[in-house]
Amino acid sequence: MGVVTTNSRESERPAQSRELAPVPPAPPAVGWSGATAIPRSKAFRRRVWMARVIAISADVLQIALLPLVLGGAISPVNDAIDVVTAVILTVLIGWHWSFLPAFVAEIVPFVDLVPSWTLAVFIATRGRGPDLTRS
């Protein structure tokens, strides 16, 4: 049987003095869609909140106008609300794939009762709103 010997210098040296290899910098944060994380500036956070308020307002307005739209009296007005909402949201937060199904859903009768603009904006801006954990 062999005898195991240790180097006396290694056993005398404290474990804290051993240097570790440097850690490489982390890659940029990437979501499941492949988009890199966007820095949260105050102006962008304000635009996200404005987009959310506009989307909720458009959905509430369209639900409130439902009795008039069913008769066909203001159906073009309802379509104009959808077009204007889509343009404003795209200007505020940029194009997102969730706007396309929301726009199509607003055209289909009775499917437009679903708050599709609100859902689309919350999908498009998830993780991009204000950081409520910071003070």
Protein Blocks (a to p, Z undefined) as FASTA:
>chain_A
ZZddddfklmmpcfklpccdddddddddddfkopacddddfklmmmmmmmmmmmmmmmmm
mmmmmmmmmnommmmmmmmmmmmmmmmmmmmnopafklmmmmmmmmpghklmpcfklmmm
mmmmgokaccfkbZZ
